[in-house]
Amino acid sequence: MTDMTDMTDMTSDHVISNQTLQDAQQYLTFQSNGDTRMIVDLNHLLMNHSIPAVLDFLKHYLHEKQKSLRNMILIDKQHWKVNELVSQMFRLHMAIRILDRKEVNLVERSQQRTTKSCKISTRNKRCHSHSRIRQNKNDDGKNRNARYPAQRVA
């Protein structure tokens, strides 16, 4: 890790905080058979390349993984590499989202969904409750006039 609190790309004025970089690197690091493995070392890449260049590389690498997955599925759907490719693609995708600053705060999103669903159920509840309320509250429903003469016989 570098001692700087922010990593700045001089060509595009793009700034990434160390926390954002660590979050992205955590997605690109995983445990396998007791060993810690990295898909990509962001710190090493950012020493020699700009942030947009690193993002382009990650997107290209993700595209290559997608091609490999398509080919692997055509050959053998049950091969162990299919799981490995899917997990690596997910990790690359999440790291790219973090570095692009498009990460969505899951807590806020889940709260928004809860609020929206409450509004829908409240609205539906109101609509259904109106169907149970009679327009004339004094009407007991026994003294109704039939629309057609045939209904009066019964």
C-alpha positions as CSV (number, residue, x, y, z in Angstrom):
1,M,0.0,0.0,0.0
2,T,1.1,3.5,-0.6
3,D,1.3,6.2,2.1
4,M,-0.9,8.6,0.2
5,T,-4.5,9.0,1.4
6,D,-5.7,9.4,-2.2
7,M,-4.4,8.1,-5.4
8,T,-4.7,10.7,-8.2
9,D,-4.6,10.2,-11.9
10,M,-2.9,13.4,-13.2
11,T,-4.3,13.0,-16.8
12,S,-8.0,12.9,-15.9
13,D,-8.3,14.3,-12.4
14,H,-9.8,11.0,-11.2
15,V,-9.3,10.4,-7.5
16,I,-9.7,7.1,-5.7
17,S,-9.5,7.0,-1.9
18,N,-7.5,4.2,-0.2
19,Q,-10.8,2.9,1.2
20,T,-12.3,2.5,-2.2
21,L,-9.1,0.9,-3.5
22,Q,-9.1,-1.6,-0.5
23,D,-12.8,-2.4,-1.1
24,A,-12.2,-3.1,-4.8
25,Q,-9.1,-5.2,-3.9
26,Q,-11.1,-7.2,-1.4
27,Y,-13.4,-8.3,-4.2
28,L,-10.3,-9.3,-6.3
29,T,-8.8,-11.4,-3.4
30,F,-10.1,-14.8,-2.4
31,Q,-9.2,-17.9,-0.3
32,S,-8.5,-21.1,-2.1
33,N,-7.3,-24.2,-0.3
34,G,-6.0,-22.1,2.6
35,D,-4.1,-19.8,0.4
36,T,-4.9,-16.2,-0.4
37,R,-5.1,-15.6,-4.1
38,M,-5.5,-12.4,-6.1
39,I,-7.2,-12.2,-9.4
40,V,-5.6,-8.8,-10.0
41,D,-3.3,-6.7,-7.8
42,L,-4.6,-3.2,-8.2
43,N,-1.8,-1.6,-6.2
44,H,0.8,-2.9,-8.6
45,L,-1.2,-1.9,-11.7
46,L,-1.8,1.6,-10.3
47,M,1.9,2.2,-9.8
48,N,2.5,2.3,-13.5
49,H,-0.9,3.0,-15.1
50,S,-3.7,5.5,-14.8
51,I,-7.0,4.7,-13.2
52,P,-9.0,4.8,-16.5
53,A,-6.4,2.5,-18.1
54,V,-6.8,0.0,-15.1
55,L,-10.5,0.2,-15.5
56,D,-10.3,-0.5,-19.2
57,F,-8.0,-3.5,-18.4
58,L,-10.4,-4.9,-15.9
59,K,-13.4,-4.5,-18.3
60,H,-11.4,-6.3,-21.0
61,Y,-10.3,-9.0,-18.6
62,L,-14.0,-9.5,-17.6
63,H,-14.9,-9.8,-21.3
64,E,-12.3,-12.4,-21.8
65,K,-13.6,-14.4,-18.7
66,Q,-17.1,-14.2,-20.3
67,K,-15.8,-15.7,-23.5
68,S,-14.0,-18.4,-21.6
69,L,-17.2,-19.2,-19.7
70,R,-19.2,-19.5,-22.9
71,N,-16.7,-21.9,-24.3
72,M,-16.5,-23.9,-21.1
73,I,-20.3,-24.3,-21.0
74,L,-20.3,-25.5,-24.5
75,I,-17.7,-28.2,-23.7
76,D,-18.8,-29.3,-20.2
77,K,-21.4,-27.6,-18.0
78,Q,-20.4,-29.6,-14.9
79,H,-16.7,-28.8,-15.1
80,W,-15.2,-27.2,-11.9
81,K,-13.8,-24.3,-13.9
82,V,-17.4,-23.1,-14.6
83,N,-17.8,-22.2,-10.9
84,E,-14.4,-20.6,-10.8
85,L,-15.1,-18.5,-13.9
86,V,-18.5,-17.3,-12.6
87,S,-17.0,-16.3,-9.2
88,Q,-14.1,-14.5,-10.9
89,M,-16.5,-12.7,-13.2
90,F,-18.6,-11.6,-10.2
91,R,-15.6,-10.3,-8.4
92,L,-14.3,-8.4,-11.4
93,H,-17.7,-6.9,-12.0
94,M,-18.0,-5.7,-8.4
95,A,-14.5,-4.3,-8.4
96,I,-15.2,-2.4,-11.6
97,R,-18.4,-1.0,-10.1
98,I,-16.6,0.2,-7.0
99,L,-13.8,1.9,-9.0
100,D,-16.4,3.5,-11.3
101,R,-18.2,4.8,-8.3
102,K,-21.4,3.1,-9.3
103,E,-21.7,0.9,-6.2
104,V,-25.2,1.1,-4.8
105,N,-25.6,1.2,-1.0
106,L,-27.5,-2.0,-0.4
107,V,-28.9,-0.7,2.9
108,E,-30.5,2.4,1.2
109,R,-31.8,0.2,-1.7
110,S,-33.4,-2.3,0.7
111,Q,-35.0,0.5,2.6
112,Q,-36.4,2.1,-0.6
113,R,-37.8,-1.2,-1.6
114,T,-39.5,-1.7,1.8
115,T,-41.0,1.8,1.6
116,K,-42.3,1.3,-1.9
117,S,-43.8,-2.1,-1.1
118,C,-45.5,-0.6,2.0
119,K,-47.0,2.1,-0.2
120,I,-48.3,-0.4,-2.7
121,S,-49.9,-2.6,0.0
122,T,-51.4,0.5,1.7
123,R,-52.8,1.6,-1.6
124,N,-54.3,-1.8,-2.3
125,K,-55.6,-2.1,1.2
126,R,-57.5,1.2,0.8
127,C,-58.9,0.2,-2.6
128,H,-60.1,-3.2,-1.2
129,S,-61.6,-1.6,1.9
130,H,-63.8,0.7,-0.2
131,S,-65.5,-2.2,-1.8
132,R,-66.6,-3.4,1.6
133,I,-68.1,-0.1,2.6
134,R,-71.7,0.5,1.5
135,Q,-72.5,3.8,0.0
136,N,-75.6,4.2,2.2
137,K,-74.5,3.3,5.7
138,N,-78.1,3.1,7.0
139,D,-78.9,0.4,4.4
140,D,-78.9,-3.1,5.9
141,G,-79.2,-4.8,2.5
142,K,-82.6,-6.5,3.2
143,N,-85.0,-4.0,1.6
144,R,-83.6,-3.9,-1.9
145,N,-85.7,-3.4,-5.0
146,A,-85.1,-5.9,-7.8
147,R,-84.0,-4.6,-11.2
148,Y,-86.1,-7.0,-13.2
149,P,-89.5,-8.4,-12.4
150,A,-88.2,-12.0,-12.6
151,Q,-86.0,-11.3,-9.6
152,R,-88.9,-10.4,-7.4
153,V,-90.4,-13.8,-7.6
154,A,-87.6,-15.5,-5.8
